[in-house]
Amino acid sequence: MATMNVNQKMIEMLNHIASKLENIEAEVKEIKGEMGLEVRPEYLTKLKSIRKEKGIPFKNIDELRQMIEK
């Protein structure tokens, strides 16, 4: 009989957790929708061109700082 009570409590707890998880998932979907996580195609095109650019090598951090301060 005690095992039955423990099992029932565990089932209730798991159902409660599942319910909370469904609520969290719904909230996350709503937040994602509000944020507009889709990326515009022109931005993706720009990112591709940036990735193709050749980087600027620096010998040390001071050289980088000098270029930024120009």
C-alpha positions in Angstrom: 0.0 0.0 0.0 2.9 2.4 0.8 4.4 1.8 -2.6 1.2 2.6 -4.2 1.1 6.0 -2.4 4.7 6.7 -3.3 4.0 5.9 -7.0 0.8 8.0 -7.0 2.8 10.9 -5.5 5.5 10.5 -8.1 2.9 10.5 -10.9 1.3 13.6 -9.5 4.7 15.3 -9.3 5.7 14.3 -12.8 2.3 15.6 -14.1 2.9 18.9 -12.3 6.4 19.2 -13.8 5.1 18.3 -17.3 2.4 21.0 -16.9 5.0 23.6 -15.8 7.3 22.6 -18.7 4.4 23.1 -21.2 3.8 26.5 -19.7 7.5 27.4 -20.0 7.6 26.2 -23.6 4.5 28.3 -24.5 6.1 31.4 -22.9 9.4 30.9 -24.8 7.5 30.6 -28.1 5.6 33.8 -27.3 8.8 35.6 -26.4 10.5 34.4 -29.6 7.6 35.6 -31.6 7.8 39.0 -30.0 11.5 39.3 -30.6 11.2 38.6 -34.3 14.1 36.2 -34.5 13.9 35.8 -38.2 16.9 37.4 -40.0 16.3 39.5 -43.0 17.8 38.1 -46.3 19.8 41.3 -47.0 21.5 40.9 -43.6 22.5 37.3 -44.4 23.9 38.5 -47.8 26.0 41.2 -45.9 27.2 38.6 -43.4 28.4 36.4 -46.3 30.4 39.2 -47.8 31.9 40.1 -44.5 33.1 36.5 -44.0 34.8 36.6 -47.3 36.8 39.7 -46.4 40.4 39.2 -45.6 41.3 39.8 -42.0 43.9 42.3 -40.7 46.7 40.7 -38.8 48.1 42.4 -35.7 51.4 41.7 -34.0 50.0 42.6 -30.6 47.1 44.4 -28.8 48.9 47.7 -28.9 49.0 47.6 -32.7 45.2 47.0 -32.7 44.6 49.8 -30.3 46.6 52.2 -32.5 44.5 51.4 -35.5 41.2 51.8 -33.6 42.3 55.2 -32.3 43.1 56.5 -35.7 
